Amino acid sequence: MPKQSWCKSSLINDPNYWQIMSKNSLHLSLTNNLSELDQLQSDLSRFGVNNGLNKKVIFQLTLVTEELFTNIITYGYEDAKEHRIIFSLSCEDNEVRIQVEDDALPFNLLEAQSPDFENGIEDRQIGGLGIHLTRKLMDEITYERKDNKNLITLRKKIDVLPEDDQQA
Amino acid sequence: MDIVTSKINEIVIVKISGRLDTNTAVDFENKLEEVSSSNSPNIVIDFADLEYICSSGLRVLIQAAKKLKQVDGKLVLCSMQDYIQEVFEISGFDTFLPIVSTIDNAMEQF
């Protein structure tokens, strides 16, 4: 049975926050509030280090996760209520998988328009930049709408440091 | 995120360290607003100690560059870690924002 730890948040006052971390997987439940970003970044960093991911990959995964989290919060809800956003990460067979589940409005990022890079600086469309970065940095993205939830799965092939070289 | 500013030869140097994320981007935007003006329209941003950036940070930079251009000024970025610079390249922002390796290179851009 892989060692699991059940953690309360040290960085936020969210009574509904939960986190389950074992060596190769991380599950996080966050509320739709930007104040939870620090916690998200901290958890991802720890997950990355535990799995021997290099600084660049940890950065890219954190970036993609933040972009998705921020987009869901900013555009996803028509009410002012609290919603849960669930992140599940796993690292197996030289691949990192991130799954994001939310109950926000239907949004398929695969169909979202990329920013128009033909225009000059004055006309550059600012929206959609996060989605563009996500698409470029991840190797595979799938989207599913199920039970009134958006489910996005992102995959990235990675080189893992040999066990001996991994930090504790 | 920490921001330290200095001035050399009428060029404002903004040294940013730590993380430029959706939350800290607001502070960064305010600081850039504070140090830039029609009297000081030339700014170098030193990224040597910046560990993280996301689209919010990129947006602040683009808006700042636009404003400075309107007062005949310029924004130059320098000393980025490779994975930070890659974000500018992927987003295509490196074609609009001059990015150089060192502070000395940056000062030569004006």
Chai-1 contact restraints between the chains, C-beta under 6 A:
chainA,res_idxA,chainB,res_idxB,connection_type,confidence,min_distance_angstrom,max_distance_angstrom,comment,restraint_id
A,L34,B,T22,contact,1.0,0.0,6.0,A-B,restraint_1
A,L34,B,N23,contact,1.0,0.0,6.0,A-B,restraint_2
A,L37,B,D21,contact,1.0,0.0,6.0,A-B,restraint_3
A,L37,B,N23,contact,1.0,0.0,6.0,A-B,restraint_4
A,K56,B,Y83,contact,1.0,0.0,6.0,A-B,restraint_5
A,F59,B,Y83,contact,1.0,0.0,6.0,A-B,restraint_6
A,L63,B,C54,contact,1.0,0.0,6.0,A-B,restraint_7
A,E66,B,C54,contact,1.0,0.0,6.0,A-B,restraint_8
A,T70,B,T22,contact,1.0,0.0,6.0,A-B,restraint_9
A,F117,B,G92,contact,1.0,0.0,6.0,A-B,restraint_10
A,I121,B,F96,contact,1.0,0.0,6.0,A-B,restraint_11
A,I126,B,R59,contact,1.0,0.0,6.0,A-B,restraint_12
A,L129,B,S55,contact,1.0,0.0,6.0,A-B,restraint_13
A,G130,B,S55,contact,1.0,0.0,6.0,A-B,restraint_14
A,K136,B,I90,contact,1.0,0.0,6.0,A-B,restraint_15
